[in-house]
Amino acid sequence: MSEPTKHPNITQAMVDAFDEYTHLTLDRRSFMDKLTKLAGSGAAAAVIAPMLAANSAQAAIIAPEDKRLFTKDLVFAGPSGDIKAIWLFLPMRLVSFQQLSSSTRIAG
């Protein structure tokens, strides 16, 4: 008899079903039905479902002063003055010299 695996085998079909559920038209009941068929049982589907979701706590965190990053404040004209909307972050390898010399802020 083989030893049980520690993690279920997540297939591309399971990921596709999750994407359809989160981004398209598949409702939760239909998603769980589809996942149950793909996983083989309701118990397996219940274990796999949370594993498909993104976990922001496990996301990599990069310091704003990391020299591999180019950052820029994006400011838009609003009805009552300028609005600082977001910070733009790009890998330095994608940034041209012209972008660096314009009114930008370089991390670090």
C-alpha positions in Angstrom: 0.0 0.0 0.0 1.4 3.4 -0.9 1.7 6.2 1.6 -0.8 9.1 1.5 0.4 12.3 -0.2 0.7 15.4 1.9 -0.9 17.7 -0.8 -3.6 16.9 -3.3 -2.7 16.9 -6.9 -4.1 20.2 -8.3 -4.7 19.9 -12.0 -5.0 22.7 -14.6 -8.7 21.8 -14.9 -9.2 22.6 -11.2 -7.4 26.0 -11.7 -9.5 26.7 -14.7 -12.7 25.9 -12.7 -11.5 28.3 -10.0 -10.8 31.0 -12.5 -14.2 30.6 -14.0 -15.7 30.9 -10.5 -13.7 33.9 -9.5 -13.6 35.9 -12.7 -16.5 34.7 -14.9 -20.0 33.2 -14.5 -19.6 30.0 -12.4 -21.5 30.2 -9.1 -20.1 28.6 -5.9 -22.4 25.6 -6.0 -21.5 24.8 -9.6 -17.8 25.4 -8.9 -17.9 22.9 -5.9 -19.8 20.4 -8.1 -17.2 20.7 -10.8 -14.3 20.5 -8.3 -15.9 17.5 -6.6 -16.0 15.6 -10.0 -12.4 16.6 -10.7 -11.1 15.8 -7.2 -13.0 12.5 -6.8 -15.0 13.4 -3.6 -16.6 16.3 -1.8 -14.0 16.0 1.0 -11.1 16.3 -1.4 -12.8 19.3 -3.1 -13.3 20.9 0.3 -9.5 20.6 0.9 -8.5 21.7 -2.5 -10.8 24.8 -2.8 -8.9 27.0 -0.3 -5.6 25.9 -1.8 -6.6 27.4 -5.2 -7.2 30.8 -3.7 -4.4 33.4 -3.7 -2.9 34.0 -0.3 -1.7 37.6 0.1 0.1 36.6 3.4 2.5 34.5 1.3 3.1 37.1 -1.4 6.7 38.4 -1.7 7.3 41.8 -0.2 9.9 44.0 -1.8 11.3 47.1 -0.1 10.4 50.3 -1.9 14.1 51.3 -2.0 15.0 48.1 -3.9 17.3 49.3 -6.7 15.8 46.8 -9.1 12.6 48.8 -9.1 11.5 52.0 -10.8 8.8 53.8 -9.0 6.7 56.9 -10.0 3.8 58.8 -8.4 0.9 58.9 -10.8 -0.9 62.2 -10.4 -4.2 63.1 -12.1 -6.0 66.4 -12.4 -9.1 66.3 -10.3 -12.1 68.6 -10.1 -10.7 70.2 -6.9 -7.0 69.8 -7.6 -4.4 67.1 -8.3 -5.1 63.6 -7.1 -2.2 61.3 -6.3 -3.7 58.0 -7.5 -1.2 55.2 -7.2 2.5 54.4 -7.2 3.7 52.8 -10.4 6.3 50.0 -9.9 8.3 48.5 -12.8 11.4 46.4 -13.0 14.3 48.7 -13.9 15.1 46.5 -16.9 11.9 47.7 -18.6 12.5 51.5 -18.0 14.1 53.7 -20.7 16.5 56.6 -19.9 13.8 59.1 -21.0 11.5 57.8 -18.3 14.3 58.1 -15.7 15.0 61.7 -16.6 11.4 62.9 -16.5 9.7 63.9 -13.3 10.0 60.6 -11.6 11.3 59.2 -8.4 13.8 56.3 -8.4 13.7 54.0 -5.4 16.8 54.1 -3.4 
